[in-house]
Amino acid sequence: CVVPWRDRVRVVSITRVPRVSKVHMDHTTQEQQPWELIYWPGFKGRGEYVRLVFEEAGVPYIDVGVKEGFQAVMDFCWKGGNSGFPVRAPPAVRKGDFVLSNTPVIMAYLGREFGLMPSDPRDAAHVEQLLQVVTDGVAEGRLAFHPKDFYASHKQQVAESQPYIRQYGEQRLPRYLGFWEQVLERNPCQEQGFLLGDRLSVADLAVYQYMAAAQQHFHAHYDAVEAPRAKEHQARMAARPRIRDYLASERCQPWDTDSMM
């Protein structure tokens, strides 16, 4: 098997980091600042994709919403708490004066920082392609739960959502799972069990989380889809030591019952 990239993953021990109040920090050097994840507390959501990158890389981070509450996220994103690059919506990450938002963009950036992206530009572009496909799949899945009012709670449109949830489960979910099957099958190093090459990338984490969300929120349809490679890949990712420990920890947030989150 000819491997197109051989980045080394930085080995970083997980240690306790100092508590930062209301996402305001003093002006120490960039490297001394901890990573912060700014996302809503109480459910996995899109922030879970970012958490998985930190957890797999073994990089300490502060989950601001979990530690500081819902208001801290509001203050940072929309009430003047962010003095760095503007954020349209969470999730966002911050380290010192560097701020970045948008889930697939964050994953790609952190992947490069933590050795979870290929060094070859073409392979890296394929990773980013897969991140965008996951984004599309999650957006479509969420819309199925909110067909009457995209911004209102699912609880206000449960009856109206049922045909759309069924449609996504029967028509769209098999297409996404079938695509992951195709990607895994065409990997020349497929015996290693990753989407690209013989090493894990952030695409593996993103596809894992999409699969886990599909199993959670479309479980009957998920079970009906024949996608052995994709489901085996999901199980392998969940069994990775750091991911396994994270999923069993208090850091891991519960599933949202209101959407494909």
Phi, psi and omega per residue, in radians:
C1 nan 2.144 3.103
V2 -1.578 2.026 -3.053
V3 -1.644 2.166 -3.076
P4 -1.335 -0.213 -3.141
W5 -2.682 2.584 -3.090
R6 -2.477 0.936 3.082
D7 -1.160 2.560 3.023
R8 -1.669 2.348 3.104
V9 -1.390 2.283 3.078
R10 -1.133 2.280 3.097
V11 -1.624 2.020 -3.082
V12 -2.244 2.126 3.121
S13 -1.293 2.499 3.131
I14 -1.468 2.066 3.126
T15 -2.214 2.863 3.078
R16 -1.199 2.424 3.128
V17 -2.023 2.687 -3.091
P18 -1.153 2.540 3.115
R19 -1.285 2.285 -3.131
V20 -1.929 2.092 -3.031
S21 -1.359 2.188 2.997
K22 0.932 0.612 3.139
V23 0.860 0.544 2.998
H24 -1.910 2.258 -3.058
M25 -2.255 2.685 3.082
D26 -1.347 3.029 -3.013
H27 -1.642 1.096 2.974
T28 -1.495 3.106 -3.050
T29 -1.168 2.716 -3.100
Q30 -0.991 -0.756 -3.080
E31 -1.193 -0.474 -3.137
Q32 -1.366 -0.300 -3.108
Q33 -1.347 2.457 3.068
P34 -1.365 2.749 2.979
W35 -1.264 2.452 3.040
E36 -2.122 2.421 2.965
L37 -1.857 2.156 3.122
I38 -1.856 1.838 -3.130
Y39 -2.717 2.761 -3.101
W40 -1.028 2.483 3.085
P41 -1.467 2.781 2.932
G42 1.695 -0.139 3.071
F43 -2.759 2.864 -3.057
K44 -1.168 -1.072 3.118
G45 0.998 -2.824 3.125
R46 -1.214 -0.379 3.094
G47 -1.106 -0.415 -3.107
E48 -1.112 -0.600 3.114
Y49 -1.074 -0.664 3.129
V50 -1.285 -0.721 3.110
R51 -0.980 -0.727 -3.099
L52 -1.081 -0.576 3.109
V53 -1.171 -0.854 3.099
F54 -1.021 -0.786 -3.059
E55 -1.165 -0.802 3.139
E56 -1.130 -0.661 -3.141
A57 -1.318 -0.274 -3.093
G58 1.261 0.524 -3.109
V59 -1.762 2.180 3.130
P60 -1.100 2.534 3.092
Y61 -2.634 2.737 3.069
I62 -1.814 2.117 3.094
D63 -1.539 1.590 -2.922
V64 -1.038 -0.797 -3.135
G65 -1.058 -0.715 3.136
V66 -1.153 -0.726 -3.066
K67 -1.434 -0.636 -3.007
E68 -1.918 -0.248 3.077
G69 1.743 2.967 -3.095
F70 -0.990 -0.726 -3.069
Q71 -1.122 -0.584 3.137
A72 -1.106 -0.632 3.095
V73 -1.199 -0.765 3.086
M74 -1.034 -0.810 -3.111
D75 -1.076 -0.730 -3.106
F76 -1.188 -0.814 -2.999
C77 -1.364 -0.653 -2.916
W78 -2.318 -0.046 -3.066
K79 -2.191 0.554 2.995
G80 1.548 0.044 -3.121
G81 -1.310 -0.317 -3.123
N82 -1.755 1.999 3.092
S83 -1.716 0.004 3.140
G84 -1.623 -2.671 -3.115
F85 -1.082 2.399 -3.044
P86 -1.041 2.540 3.114
V87 -2.031 2.184 3.107
R88 -1.359 -0.701 -3.117
A89 -2.812 2.692 3.041
P90 -1.262 2.744 0.152
P91 -1.383 2.673 3.003
A92 -2.416 2.773 3.012
V93 -2.179 2.678 3.089
R94 -2.478 2.465 2.982
K95 -2.485 1.923 -3.051
G96 1.118 -2.183 3.140
D97 -1.695 0.145 3.115
F98 -1.629 2.189 -3.140
V99 -2.236 2.388 -3.134
L100 -2.528 2.434 3.096
S101 -2.290 3.067 -3.115
N102 1.507 2.011 -2.935
T103 -0.934 -0.961 -3.102
P104 -1.140 -0.544 3.108
V105 -1.181 -0.772 3.098
I106 -1.040 -0.804 -3.098
M107 -1.073 -0.749 3.137
A108 -1.138 -0.738 -3.134
Y109 -1.137 -0.868 -3.139
L110 -1.127 -0.585 3.091
G111 -1.035 -0.734 3.094
R112 -1.185 -0.687 3.137
E113 -1.137 -0.645 -2.981
F114 -1.829 0.147 3.118
G115 1.349 0.454 3.141
L116 -1.975 0.451 3.039
M117 -2.315 2.556 3.068
P118 -1.142 2.614 3.066
S119 -1.423 -0.466 3.107
D120 -1.222 2.208 -3.067
P121 -1.022 -0.616 -3.127
R122 -1.241 -0.719 3.086
D123 -1.141 -0.690 3.097
A124 -1.092 -0.669 3.098
A125 -1.112 -0.628 3.088
H126 -1.180 -0.646 3.049
V127 -1.053 -0.817 -3.141
E128 -1.132 -0.587 3.041
Q129 -1.027 -0.802 -3.137
L130 -1.143 -0.642 3.082
L131 -1.063 -0.676 3.138
Q132 -1.241 -0.620 3.077
V133 -1.114 -0.714 3.065
V134 -1.047 -0.777 3.121
T135 -1.010 -0.760 3.100
D136 -1.084 -0.770 -3.111
G137 -1.110 -0.702 3.117
V138 -1.189 -0.727 -3.139
A139 -1.081 -0.773 3.099
E140 -1.115 -0.762 -3.137
G141 -1.104 -0.688 3.108
R142 -1.140 -0.736 -3.119
L143 -1.025 -0.579 3.127
A144 -1.060 -0.485 -3.141
F145 -1.527 -0.142 -3.049
H146 -2.357 0.907 -3.015
P147 -1.322 -0.498 -3.096
K148 -1.439 -0.805 3.119
D149 -2.415 1.891 -3.044
F150 -1.027 -0.477 -3.044
Y151 -1.774 -0.130 -3.131
A152 -1.541 2.819 3.121
S153 -1.089 2.581 3.037
H154 -1.020 -0.555 -3.103
K155 -1.105 -0.350 3.116
Q156 -1.555 -0.017 -3.084
Q157 -2.602 0.652 -3.091
V158 -1.060 -0.893 -3.101
A159 -1.091 -0.762 -3.109
E160 -1.130 -0.482 -3.058
S161 -1.396 -0.339 -2.996
Q162 -0.994 -0.833 3.120
P163 -1.133 -0.519 -3.138
Y164 -1.313 -0.657 3.060
I165 -1.104 -0.762 3.114
R166 -1.112 -0.723 3.141
Q167 -1.098 -0.771 3.114
Y168 -1.100 -0.781 -3.112
G169 -1.117 -0.625 -3.068
E170 -1.548 -0.553 -3.009
Q171 -1.923 -0.726 -3.030
R172 -1.604 -0.749 -3.112
L173 -0.996 -0.781 3.104
P174 -1.054 -0.556 3.123
R175 -1.188 -0.737 3.126
Y176 -1.182 -0.793 3.121
L177 -1.121 -0.637 3.083
G178 -1.130 -0.593 3.097
F179 -1.170 -0.757 3.095
W180 -1.069 -0.663 3.079
E181 -1.003 -0.818 -3.106
Q182 -1.100 -0.762 -3.134
V183 -1.088 -0.792 -3.139
L184 -1.127 -0.707 -3.115
E185 -1.155 -0.614 -3.068
R186 -1.507 -0.109 3.077
N187 -1.181 2.074 -3.134
P188 -1.102 -0.290 3.073
C189 -1.895 0.638 -2.996
Q190 -1.068 -0.391 3.138
E191 -1.135 -0.324 3.110
Q192 -1.383 -0.301 3.013
G193 1.532 0.290 3.133
F194 -1.965 2.903 -3.097
L195 -1.275 -0.646 -3.138
L196 -2.347 2.260 3.083
G197 1.123 -2.712 -3.079
D198 -1.969 0.301 3.134
R199 -2.335 2.666 3.127
L200 -1.200 2.462 3.004
S201 -2.235 3.032 3.118
V202 -1.114 -0.371 3.069
A203 -1.098 -0.667 3.104
D204 -1.068 -0.694 3.138
L205 -1.207 -0.703 -3.135
A206 -1.159 -0.787 3.134
V207 -1.157 -0.668 3.055
Y208 -0.975 -0.844 -3.076
Q209 -1.183 -0.637 3.047
Y210 -1.062 -0.796 3.141
M211 -1.087 -0.744 3.137
A212 -1.124 -0.690 3.100
A213 -1.166 -0.692 3.101
A214 -1.100 -0.722 3.116
Q215 -1.134 -0.663 -3.125
Q216 -1.221 -0.803 -2.943
H217 -1.764 -0.290 3.116
F218 -2.282 0.778 -2.888
H219 -1.041 -0.696 -3.140
A220 -1.141 -0.733 3.118
H221 -1.236 -0.676 3.088
Y222 -1.011 -0.822 -3.118
D223 -1.103 -0.508 -3.077
A224 -1.400 -0.305 -3.094
V225 -1.460 2.259 3.056
E226 -1.466 1.780 3.135
A227 -2.535 1.171 -3.017
P228 -1.071 -0.721 -3.122
R229 -1.142 -0.777 -3.124
A230 -1.123 -0.694 -3.131
K231 -1.260 -0.606 3.048
E232 -1.165 -0.687 3.089
H233 -1.067 -0.773 3.099
Q234 -0.992 -0.799 -3.128
A235 -1.141 -0.671 3.119
R236 -1.129 -0.731 3.138
M237 -1.115 -0.756 -3.131
A238 -1.127 -0.432 -3.107
A239 -1.581 -0.096 3.091
R240 -1.067 2.391 -2.959
P241 -0.881 -0.856 -3.096
R242 -1.234 -0.647 3.106
I243 -1.198 -0.750 3.102
R244 -1.020 -0.806 -3.138
D245 -1.149 -0.689 3.106
Y246 -1.092 -0.806 -3.107
L247 -1.079 -0.462 3.122
A248 -1.607 0.002 -3.035
S249 -1.693 2.955 3.069
E250 -1.269 -0.288 3.101
R251 -1.172 -0.458 -3.073
C252 -1.346 2.111 -3.093
Q253 -1.430 2.730 3.134
P254 -1.275 2.880 3.058
W255 -1.242 2.508 2.991
D256 -1.257 2.456 3.083
T257 -1.727 0.115 -2.962
D258 -1.943 0.003 -3.018
S259 -3.029 -3.035 3.053
M260 -1.548 1.163 -3.065
M261 -2.229 nan nan
